[in-house]
């Protein structure tokens, strides 16, 4: 079953976030995942949304997500994003 990693962010340091993008992009390699959406100007329709940037990544299954997220390469890049943003992240199960 596909899973989706959804991240809401308020960006505080765009230069650091750009640095993170380069570091994290190289970690996907042979992982079964892809970016579905990266939006720096989210339009809130209902309720309160955190930040202005939203990222949605799709993975074939939770094992593929964990292989990527828990990898040494991504774990080295993650602190850069956390320093550049105020982030919220959630893993969401797909319907298939």
N, C-alpha and C positions, 0 to 999 in steps of 0.2 A: 504494500500500500504506500503510495506517495506521501511524503511529509513536506511541510512548508515551514521554513524558518522566517519569521516575520519580525522585523526590527523597526522600531520607531525611535527617531533620534532628534535631539536638539543639538545642532552643530555649534561648537564653541571655537574650534580652531580648524579652518578649512585646509590649511597647509598640512597639518598633521593627519587629517582625514584623507587627503590625497596620498600621503606617505603610506597610510594603512591600505588604501586601495591597491597600490602597487605590491605591497607585501602580501596581502591576502589573495590577490588575483593569481599569484603564482602557486598558491596552495591547492587549487582545485585539481590540477593534474588529471589523473585518471579517475577521479571521484565521479560517481554517478549523480551529478547535480548540475543545476544551471540557474542563472539569474532570470527571474520572470519580470521583475519590476524594480526600478530604482527611480524614485521621484523626490526631488528636492523642493517641491512646492505643492504638498498635499492639500487637497481641498476637503475640509471636514464637513461632512454631511449631517452626522448625528453625534450628539454628545460632545465630549472633550477628547481631543487627540493629542498625544504627546509629541511635541516637536513639529518640524516641518519636513523632515526627511523620512521616507519609508522605503525599506528594502524587503523584497520577497524572493527567497531562494527556494527552489524545488529540488527535492532529492528523491531517488527511487524508493527509499525506505529509511527507517530510522537508523539502521546499521550504516548506510551510506552517509547519512548526516553525521553520526558519531565518528565515523572514520575521518571525515573532514574536520569537524569541530574540535575533536580531541587530539588531532595530529600535532606533533611538535611544531610544524611550520605555522599552522593557524594559531596555536597557543602563543607563539612568539609575536604574531601580528596583532592579536586581540588587545593587548594593553595599549597599543597605539590608538585604536578606535575608542576605547574606553576613556582615554585621556583627552581625546578630541571632541567627545560628545557626552551628552547625558542620554543614555540609551535604555530602551526596554526591548527585550527579546522573548519570543515564544515559539515553541515548536507545535505546529498544528497538523493533525492527521487529515489526510485527504479522504475522498470518498471511495477511491479505488486503489 
